[in-house]
Every structure is written in C-alpha cells, then in structure tokens.
Amino acid sequence: MNELDCTVCQTQLHGYLDQQLDPATAAQVAAHLSACAECARLHDQAKLLKLSVKRHAPYYPAPASLVASVFAADKPAPGFIQRWQKWLTPAFSATALALAMVLYIATPGSEQPLIDEAVSSHVRSLMGEHLNDVVSSDRHTVKPWFTGKLDFSPPVFDYSAQGFPLLGGRLDYLQHQTTAALSYGHAKHIINVFILPTTEADTATQSRTVRGFNVVSWQAGHMRFVLVSDVEKAELEALGQLLRNGS
C-alpha cells in the first residue's frame, strides 16, 4: 500500500468523512491519520464542523410538489452517472464544506469558537506578564475596577476559604466584545474565568478538554462564563459550582 503524504491526505479528508472514497484510498487515509498528529487534528476539526452544522443549521423541507416534480423528471442514463460521478463528487464535497463553514460561523449559539478563543487567551496570559490589570484578592477592589470599562457588571468573589483565592482581574476580548477576565489560584495552578454578556437563554454547565486544558462553561443571568485551566476537571467544576451559586 502506497503511503499518503500530508498534502494528498488533506485533499481527501472530506471525502473520507463523507464515506465517498473507495476502500483502498479510505484505508490509506485512515493509516495516515493514525500516524500524523497534524492531519488527525484537521480531521477532528472537520468532523466537529460537520456535526455542529447538523446540530445548529436550520432545515427547510422541500414542498411536496417540488419533490414530486424532481422524481418525476427523466433520469440520466446509468452510464452518464458512472462517467461523471468521480468528477462531481470532489467538487460537491468542496462546495458543501464551504457552505458548512459559512453556516458554522454565522450560526448563533455555537460555543466552540468562544471556547477556542478562551483557551488561547488563557495560554497567552501565562506566557507573558499580563495575567492581571488589577492585582488584588479583595473583591471590593477588583469589582469596582471594572466599572466604566465594561457595559455590564461581572460578579466577583474570593474563594480563598474553599481553596480558590482571587488573584485579580483584567480586560480581555472574546467574540468581538470586551470581556472580564478574573484569575484564581489553586495549588500553584492558574484558573482564568472569562465573563461576557449574552442575550441567549441559560444553559447547563458543560465540561470538556481542549488542547490539553480543562474547560467548564455555562450561561446564566444573561452572562456567559468560561473557566479554563490545567487543574483537574473535578476541581475546575468545583470552582464553577461556587461561581454559579454566587456564593
């Protein structure tokens, strides 16, 4: 079996996801994905995109009259289909991907872009010296600092007694809007808590792992909360519960 290089594998990814490749090519792609972390990452992103579009994109069924007229029309000869299938399939797959990308970006309520931005911001805050604009464990110092800098009032609490001392806060920018970022400590780890306004309904708490970091998120009271850290999932969820309870 000839091994695929990354360029060839990436041109076949969407046909592979749509199960449109012949068995031999599909096996080559699968073998390459098992050995190449970068192509496997691109495959996972495309798969997530496909699932998100299915979950969020609106569906409009065709009228019964249109369906009937389409199936009543003359069908091309089988030979025609066989000759053109191998040429039309890649083009259709690329077009479908482009449409899916537009729908994915434009569809409201998709949380993945926000999560990705939050993780990237968390990493940047640890690499430089801009973890906090205001350094204090006193909520009565941190909360007033945001006044006039945001068009909403983020909840600020210190959970030193529970093992999550408040370290400070800063302004961040996620999803094209200014965001409050609070930092907490826990056993030598840093936890970033991003808070931004939303008009969407409340949602339940969700936990996931993104690029090796644990992420806990939810929406409540017209605010969206995203917690990012490398602490254990259960510990991050415990801080999330404290914040959600507002105590």
Number of C-alpha atoms within 10 A of each C-alpha: 7 7 12 16 12 15 9 11 21 19 12 18 23 21 19 20 16 11 11 16 19 10 11 10 19 19 14 15 23 15 13 18 21 10 10 12 11 12 20 17 12 14 19 13 12 18 15 13 19 19 13 19 19 14 12 14 14 10 8 6 7 9 8 8 8 10 11 11 10 10 9 9 8 8 9 8 8 8 9 9 12 10 10 10 11 12 10 11 14 17 11 12 18 14 12 14 16 12 12 20 17 12 18 23 12 11 15 11 12 15 12 14 12 15 21 15 14 24 23 13 20 23 16 13 17 12 10 8 9 11 24 16 15 17 15 17 19 15 17 12 15 22 18 13 15 18 12 9 13 16 12 15 17 21 14 20 21 20 17 14 7 11 14 23 19 23 22 24 29 19 17 17 15 18 12 7 11 16 22 24 27 28 25 23 19 18 9 7 11 20 25 24 24 26 24 24 21 15 10 14 12 14 12 8 16 12 16 13 14 13 8 10 17 22 27 24 22 18 22 16 12 12 19 20 22 23 27 28 25 15 19 11 17 12 16 21 20 15 21 21 14 14 17 15 8 10 10
